[in-house]
Amino acid sequence: MTIWNSVPVLLEMLLNVAEGREMLPGLRLALISGDWIGLNLPGWLKRIAPECRFAALGGATEAAVWSNLYEVEEIGPDWKSIPYGYPLTNQSYRVVDSQGRDCPDWVAGELWIGGRGVALGYCGDPEKTAEKFVSDERGKRWYRTGDIGRYWPDGTLEFLGRQDQQIKIRGHRIEPGEIEAALCSDPTVGGAIVVKGNEKGRETLIAGVVPVLCPASGMLFDMCSAGILPDTNFESEVVESILTDLLGFREQINLSISDAAKPLYNLWISWLKGRGRLIEDNDGKLHSSGISACIPEPVNDEQKRIIDIANAVIRRTGDYRNILCGELDARILLDDPILAPEILMNNDPDIIRLQSIWASILRERARLLGRTLNIAELGGRSGVFAERLLGLLAGVDVNYTLLDASSTLVNSASQRLTGHSAKQLPPGSVPDTLLYQFDVVLCVNSLHRYPEPQEGAVVASLLLKHGGLLLATEFSHLSPLALFTSAVLEMGYTDFDTERRQAGSPTLSGSRWCKLLGAAWFDKCTSHYVGRSFLMDIEAVRASDSPEIHSLNLFQKLRIGLPEFMIPGKIVILPVMPLSSNGKRDGSVLRQITSSYSPGNSFVPPESEMELWVAEIWETLLDTEILDKKQGFFDIGGDSLMATRFLAQVRQILGVDMSMSQLFMYPTLNLVAEHLQNILSEQCKQDDDEGKI
């Protein structure tokens, strides 16, 4: 690869992956456009690809896409962002006020593009053409971009944002880019986004900031031992046999696969093809090779464990087929006493062995500290691992905090971990109260659950004190049986990053995890296999000189350089920047992260019989009071697992099959109640009609 052309965030993602891997030796030119460019990006690129030139560009589709260029060599001390630069050959720019007059230097106005690249107009839309394409007194045509900018005295253009992105609060027009640039000038900030939000019924600004990543991983000591990987032939043969039956190849059953389940189906088919268990005929139809698993006699302990899991899968063949057809939510497996991932993991002999090793490490850590050892478990699910580990730490002065995204699992953990804490940590942010609070962070097969693998590493770093210890487990490869567990729950891993989605596996190698941890300011990272398994024990220490990002410090800095009306009401620490599907920063995600239900004074309580019934179920499941019938299930603490239980009660008590997608389609209590009432009324009508016949 010699030329890179993208929005800024995609280049950041590339540099994260490339950090310390020497994978960009041929890159000679980066063309960056389409969004604000952070001041740290050119230097970051220069460090990883020293011979690469950095060109910032801007413009509009209506004027040949690119109309200006600035090649960045050094960052000016007073810059708030990378300048737009200068017009390209045969193109020109004006900065115009609301009266159509050219603005003096340093005065902001709308950017107009002129020159040979200006389009004729919008096809079939003369009104929009007349609005956006204008001619001056000399007859020269200009395109009104809607962007805001200004000229510097030396002829450099500075981009200040878009008119349609300006935020108006309490009479003030605010350009969020100015606040973002001020935040990014702090050395602890790697990126920022500012949106308009609502706090307790009052309009306000909300800022999200991501911590700066470690500029180099030279401090990292990566010692990944190869280990002796397990023989999975028996397990693979068992899975081949079950999958062939489940998919109906032996019985020639044609399953109607839902769109949501197609990635999972394709993953299964690809795996069977790779094992040579499916044969494609001349018409493109797939057929089973007809080979069944051969069960040895006698079986050893590991083979017995595999057979027990396989039998649990076979018993749920109907459920798996219904999941493929879109008639059943995959999260029903989370309640299975054998197939639930948390149960499978904690029954793994290597996990049990590693638990004893970790307990010894934690005992020694507590002894050296000479005080209470503060431990956080990230993604601790319902606390099965924590309960067993705390039993091994009997007599050690520890303060254990379990963190998980699911409120349902956190409630279960709270009941299990008497005397310790279980808290919900929704994805996407880390609250100030948890920042840099822990001596040790445990991640038991939880780092890979994040859609972007860097996110888990950064969250762990944000939780740890300087010199804090990370103990993590991850699998380097998926076992074949995972095709029936994690692959189903994640629907073929469609929500993961491109690298893992294309690989059809959420796993990464130990060396890859060490690189990601190095970028998150960990050093002394080691990774080795536990026994003869795919399980890796990963240990790392948060660097003693790593920067710490604090919202209070950022507030103080903003108040020095910005007027009071531009100070955000809230600054949220984000592990990674939320992105839209086209790679641009996504403000809607930040609003979702920070939103909280506030009924104010105008709430309407549930009224109808069905509304009261739904409210009673929700209050029992979520352990909360329903104040307003326009409250949403997911807004008041519900999650997918709890939703599955609600839908099961609807099916059991009312006899109505309501799907997960319908719960999203009817998001508030009154709409759910109305939908259920309509279905019951229709059923009664059909019964009456049949009675008349």
Secondary structure, 3 states (H helix, E strand, C coil): CCEEEECHHHHHHHHHHHCCCCCCCCCCEEEECCCCCCCCHHHHHHHHCCCCEEEEEECCHHHCCCCEEEEECCCCCCCCCCCCEEECCCEEEEEECCCCCECCCCCCEEEEEEECCCCCCCCCCHHHHHHHEEECCCCCEEEEEEEEEEECCCCCEEEEEEHHHCEEECCEEECHHHHHHHHHCCCCEEEEEEEEEEECCEEEEEEEEEECCCCCCCCCCCEECCCCCCCCHHHHHHHHHHHHHHCCCCCCCCCCCCCCCHHHHHHHHHHHHHCCCEEECCCCCEEECCCCCCCCCCCCHHHHHHHHHHHHHHHCHHHHHHHHCCCCCHHHHHHCCCCCHHHHHHCCHHHHHHHHHHHHHHHHHHHHHCCCEEEEEECCCCCHHHHHHHHHCCCCCEEEEEEECCHHHHHHHHHHCCCCEEEECCCCCCCHHHCCCEEEEEEECCHHHCCCHHHHHHHHHHHEEEEEEEEEEEECCCCHHHHHCHHHHCCCCCCCCHHHHHHCCCCCCHHHHHHHHHHCCEEEEEEEECCCCCEEEEEEEECCCCCCCCHHHHHHHHHHHCCHHHCCCEEEECCCCCECCCCCECHHHHHHHHCCCCCCCCCCCCCCHHHHHHHHHHHHHHCCCCCCCCCECCCCCCCHHHHHHHHHHHHHHHCCCCCHHHHHHCCEHHHHHHHHHHHHHHHHHHHHHHHHC
